[in-house]
């Protein structure tokens, strides 16, 4: 099960906004998704889910309130769980962040928001959460490119990654939430495309983490295969080179053919893979 958390120690910066976006976007691919609302008093995602259900908005998004996040992370009937925390759940967040695949930390552009959110990331890192598993998102931007660039630079100066996509401040986002929709389901195509772009960055980040490309500890890697971002044992490298020569192919060509064949055969039931590589899974009913 994939576990994604929208955490931070600052309120009002978009944790629930992004949690709902991620949940809906994965559900659209056919994944079994649940939002775990850790904010017992505010219950933003819990109430939003009820509104969505009452409005018959598809896909259905289930949200549950959990006082013990550890239980939420061990559900066996889900593909993806998205956690949304309140700003005052420090102990809960720190203990949970070590067990998730990715922590998304939203922030607005002001120093009042940036400073505590970056300090939160530094504390997570001190508690053993790899920096590569933290992704900052600039949210509620006022449209000033200078402010946005400065905010992203501030995050990067502290050694963290920040999404290329920026979410602007828009009443359309709030209107969508009011009727049980996420920020990729507004009435404005441009805003929806922006939200979809952010989701694709989240998926890309998860995929790169799963492949080990971003992890700090790469000590077990040995020989580079072709010019891709992974390495293999020397014996495999020699065998691969020989197979390419026998088939009169470059190593890159053989690698691409092999990976495509393996993915289409072994990952055809994974909705995330089908979304990322639709060309490998042609619609047979067409």
N, C-alpha and C positions, 0 to 999 in steps of 0.2 A: 504494500500500500504506500502510495506517495503522500508525504506529509508536508504541507506548506503552511507557514505561520505569517501572519501580518501583526508584527509586534512593534512596540516603541514605548517610551516613557512619557511621551507628550500627547495630550488629548487634542482632538480636532484636526488631525493632520491627514486623515484618510485611510486609517487601517481598515475600517469596516467597508469603505468604498472599494478598496482593492480586493478585499476578501470576497465580496460579492461578485466582482468582475471575474476573478479567477474561478470561482465555483461555477458560475453560469457558463463561462467559456469552455471549461472542461466537460461540463454536462452536455453541451452541444455536440461533443464528439462521441457521446454514448457512454461516457464514464459514469460510474456510480459515485456520486459526490455527496459529501455532507459538510456543512459549516458547523464548527464547534465554537459556540459563543461563550467566552470565558468571563464576560462582563455581567455578573449576576444582577446588578442594579439597573444598568442601562438597557441591556438586551436588544441592541440595535438590530443585529442580524436575525434574531429570533422573531422579532415583530415584523421585520421586512419579509421574512419567509412566509409568515401568516398572511400578509397583505398580498404577496405574489400568488399564493394558493387561492385566495378569495377572488382574485382577478382572473384566475385560470390562465396565467402566463406560463408558457412552456419554454424550456424544460422546467419541471418541478424541482425546486431546491429545498432539501430538508435541512433544517437548522435545529440543533439541540443545545441546551444549556448544560455545561459540565462544570462542576465544582472541582473535580479531580481530572485534570487533562490527561493523566497517564492512562486512564480508562479509555479515553477517546482515541488514543493513539494505537490501541490494540483491538480495534474492531475488525472483524474478519469479513464483513459483508460489503466492504467498500473498496473502490479503486483509489480514491483520493479523499483526504480530509483536509479542510482549510480551517485554521484556527484564527480567531479574532479576539484580541485581548483588549482590556481597558488600560488606561494610563497608570493605574495604581496597583497593578498585579505584578509587582517587581519580582517577588519570590517565585511566584508561579511561572512567570515568563522565563526567568533564568534557568529554572530546573527543566523546563520543557524544551527550550531552544536547542539543547544538546541532542535531542532525539528527533528533530525534524530534518527534512532534506534541504529546505530553503527557508530563510527568514527574510521577508520583505519589510523594509523599514521606510515608510513614507515620511516626507518632510515638506513643509512649506519653505518659501525662499528667505524668510526673515531669520535673523540671527537668533531670535527668541525661540524659534522652532529648530533651526539647524544645530545649535550647540547642544541641547539636551539629547537630540536624536543621535548625534555623532558620539556623545559620551556614552549613550546606551550601547552602541555598537562596540565601542572600546571595552566596555564592561563585559559584554558577551564574549569577546575575544579573550579577555583575561580569564573568563570562566571555562575556556576550552572550546568555544565555537569557532571553527575555522573561518577566517575572513572571507574565503571564497563562497561560503554558504550565506553570506549577507548581501542583499541587493537593495540599495537605496532607490527610491523613486521620488522625484520632485513633483509635488502635487499642489493644486490650488494656485498655480502661477498666475501672475497678473498680466502676462503677455509681454513683459519687458525681457528681451533677449539678454540684456546685460545682467539683470537680476538672476535669471535662470542660469547663465554661464557661471556667475560668481558662486551661486549655491552649489552647483555641481563641482566646481573647482575646490570648494571648501571640503566637501565630502572626500574627494580624491586625495587631497593633501593629507588626510588622515589614514590613507591606505585602503579605502573602501571603493567598491564598484558602485556606479550609479547608472540607472537605465538611460539610454539615449532618448527614449520617449518621455515627454513631459506632459502632465495632465494640467490643463488650464482651469482657471476658476470659471464655472459656468452654471447659470441657473437651470439649464437643461439637465444637468446631472442630478440636481436636487429634485427636480420635477419627476425624473425617472424613478428615483428611489421612493418617492411618495406613492407611486402606483405599483410598487413591487418589481421594478425593473432594475437592471444594473446599468453602468455607464456605457456599455456597448449596445444598449437598447434604447437610446434616446430617439427623438424625432429628427435629429440632425446627422446626416451621413458622415460629415467631417469629424464630428466628435466620436462617432462609433468607430471609424477607421483608426482614430488616434488610440482609442481604448484597445482595439484589436491588436494594434502594433505593440502596445505594452505587454499584452498577454503573450504574443509571440516571443518577446524578449524573455519573459519568465520561463516559457517552455524551452527556449534555447539554452538558458542558464542551467536548467535542470538537466538537460541532455548532456551538456558539457561536463557538469559535475559527475553525472553517472559514468561518463567515460574517463574520469580522472584527469581531464585536461586542466582543470583549475585548481586542483588540490596542491597544497604547499609541499606535501611529502611525496616526492616522485623517486625515492631512493631505490625502488624495486624495478625501475625501468632500465632497459639495457640498450638494445640496438634499435635505431630509428628505421622504420619501414617506409620506403619511398620518401616523400617530403611531408607526410601527414603528421598530425600532432599526437602520435602515440608510438610506442616502441615495443619490440618483441625480442624474444630470445634469439641469439645468433643462429642456432640451428634452424629455426623456423624461417629466418630471413634468407638463408641459403636455399632452403627447399622452395620458398616462394619465388626466388630469382630463377631457379632452374625450371619451375613450372611455367613461368612467363616465357622463358626462352623456347621451351618445347612447343608452346602454343603460338609462337611468333607474335607475342604481345609485349607491350611495355609493362613494368610492374604496376604502374598506376592503372592501366587498362584492366589488368587481371584483378587488381584489388577492387575496382569499381564493379566489375561483373560479379565477383564473388560476394561482395557485400549486398548488392542488389538482389541476387538470388537468395541469399540467406534471409534477408529481411522479408522478402515477399513470401517465403515459405514458412518462416517461424514467427513472424510478428503480425500476421494478417488479422488476428483478433484483438490487437492492442489499439484502442482508438487514438492514442497519442501519436503512434507511428503512422497510422492511416491519415491523420491530419497533416503531419509533417511531410509525408511522401505519397501524396495521392496518386502520382503517376505510376507507382508500383502496384496499385490495386485497382485496375480498371473495373468499372461497373459492368458486370456481366449481363445485367438485365437490360442494358441500353441497346 
